[in-house]
């Protein structure tokens, strides 16, 4: 697999770690919002 030019830089690795955490938070919030909307429909 071809590597991106800046892929080995520490700042790039930190950005990947932060992005993964933000996506996890977004997934959790989306699930909570969906559950809340479902509860309000009943």
C-alpha positions in Angstrom: 0.0 0.0 0.0 1.3 3.4 -0.9 1.8 5.7 2.1 0.7 9.3 2.2 3.6 11.7 2.3 3.0 13.0 5.8 1.7 9.8 7.3 4.7 9.1 9.5 4.7 12.6 11.2 3.8 12.6 14.8 1.2 15.4 14.4 -0.5 13.3 11.7 -0.7 10.3 14.1 -2.1 12.5 16.9 -4.7 13.9 14.5 -5.8 10.3 13.6 -6.1 9.4 17.3 -8.2 12.5 17.9 -10.4 11.9 14.9 -11.1 8.3 16.0 -12.2 9.6 19.4 -14.4 12.3 17.8 -16.1 9.7 15.6 -16.7 7.5 18.6 -18.4 10.5 20.4 -20.4 11.3 17.3 -21.6 7.7 17.1 -22.6 7.7 20.7 -24.5 11.0 20.4 -26.3 9.8 17.3 -27.4 6.6 19.0 -28.6 8.7 22.0 -30.5 11.1 19.8 -32.1 8.2 17.9 -33.2 6.6 21.2 -34.6 9.9 22.4 -36.6 10.4 19.2 -37.9 6.9 19.4 -39.0 7.5 23.0 -40.8 10.7 22.0 -42.8 8.9 19.3 -44.4 6.5 21.8 
